[in-house]
Amino acid sequence: MKAMLLDAPRQALRLAEIPDPEPGPGQLLLRVRACALCRTDLHVVDGDLREPKLPLVLGHEIVGVVERAGEGGSLFAPGDRVGVPWLGVTCGRCRYCLEGAENLCDEARFTGYHRDGGFAELAVADERFCFPIPAELGDVEAAPLLCAGLIGHRTLRMAGDPQKVGIWGFGAAAHLVAQVARYEGREVYAFTRRGDSWAQEFARSLGAVWAGGSDELPPEPLDAALVFAPIGALVPAALRSVRKGGVVVCGGIHMTDIPSFPYELLWGERVVRSVANLTRRDGEEFLAVAARAGVKSQVRAYPLEAANEALEDLREGRLEGVAVVVP
């Protein structure tokens, strides 16, 4: 099969022909229909996440069709369309797995990081960690839901039940979670790079009641702030924007250092917390609500051979929506 391989951090992906993967027990062999690009992919390429399998097939937001199952596979049949997320497999035995927090499992292995992902014509995935894709969603449009959507969903849920929600970093995850928040009757306040009029207009088109620069204060205190941009300096800015008792949730897997800030920003029982990975329950919940809410991904499709171009467009902020690689 054709695949785009990462041979070492800080190198461009290489187009290669490699042997077709074989599904092991309980695994599925998938014909990849689409694989969305995520900022986490940039962190893997740039060496911010330091333990990737090498050489590696990148990509962890996979929509594929089942070709066949390995020994003992019984959850899906050939021809079924499934989604593969970042969480590839967990131990199922540790305290976190047994308590419903499998996203924190120390033995978890992740798609497109520890295991080959979807920047290829074929992929293998553990059937227990795959999701059926609702028929209402097309292949390319569904792919971003499998990470940007799921992380956005978990980040919003970690904020409790806020009425006024601020979103910092209006990119892939933000444009999806904003639609869910509006569907649930919440007010959305969007924070973008200073002077990014396109992103601010995009946010308003999705129902944001206010949009401004990341260094601005909203017109009134917020109940919660969701921070998707990997910039630590946004955490104090978000704290300044939430009311007493408000919550700041950091939704990225990697962030630059958070600078020191005066205690008065945290005082008043404000909370700062992070989101780590996702659970299968997140996937089931979000895909159901996304179908009900009519969530639409704004996407730009790239052929497999142009995966490096897609990565660079993401890095330079040239994307209006989400990049999706289509083999």
HELIX and SHEET records of a PDB file:
HELIX    1   1 ARG A   39  VAL A   45  1                                   7    
HELIX    2   2 ARG A   95  LEU A   98  1                                   4    
HELIX    3   3 GLU A  102  LEU A  104  5                                   3    
HELIX    4   4 GLU A  127  PHE A  129  5                                   3    
HELIX    5   5 ASP A  139  ALA A  142  1                                   4    
HELIX    6   6 ALA A  143  LEU A  146  5                                   4    
HELIX    7   7 ALA A  148  MET A  158  1                                  11    
HELIX    8   8 ALA A  172  TYR A  183  1                                  12    
HELIX    9   9 SER A  197  SER A  205  1                                   9    
HELIX   10  10 LEU A  234  SER A  241  1                                   8    
HELIX   11  11 TYR A  263  LEU A  266  1                                   4    
HELIX   12  12 ARG A  280  ALA A  293  1                                  14    
HELIX   13  13 LEU A  304  ALA A  306  5                                   3    
HELIX   14  14 ALA A  307  ARG A  315  1                                   9    
SHEET    1   A 3 ARG A  14  GLU A  17  0                                        
SHEET    2   A 3 LYS A   2  LEU A   6 -1                                        
SHEET    3   A 3 LEU A  56  VAL A  57 -1                                        
SHEET    1   B 5 LEU A 122  ASP A 126  0                                        
SHEET    2   B 5 GLN A  27  ALA A  36 -1                                        
SHEET    3   B 5 ILE A  62  ALA A  69 -1                                        
SHEET    4   B 5 ARG A  81  VAL A  84 -1                                        
SHEET    5   B 5 PHE A 131  PRO A 132 -1                                        
SHEET    1   C 4 LEU A 122  ASP A 126  0                                        
SHEET    2   C 4 GLN A  27  ALA A  36 -1                                        
SHEET    3   C 4 VAL A 322  VAL A 326 -1                                        
SHEET    4   C 4 VAL A 299  PRO A 303  1                                        
SHEET    1   D 2 LEU A  87  VAL A  89  0                                        
SHEET    2   D 2 ARG A 109  PHE A 110 -1                                        
SHEET    1   E 6 TRP A 210  GLY A 213  0                                        
SHEET    2   E 6 GLU A 187  THR A 192  1                                        
SHEET    3   E 6 LYS A 164  TRP A 168  1                                        
SHEET    4   E 6 LEU A 222  VAL A 227  1                                        
SHEET    5   E 6 VAL A 242  CYS A 250  1                                        
SHEET    6   E 6 VAL A 271  SER A 274  1                                        
END                                                                             
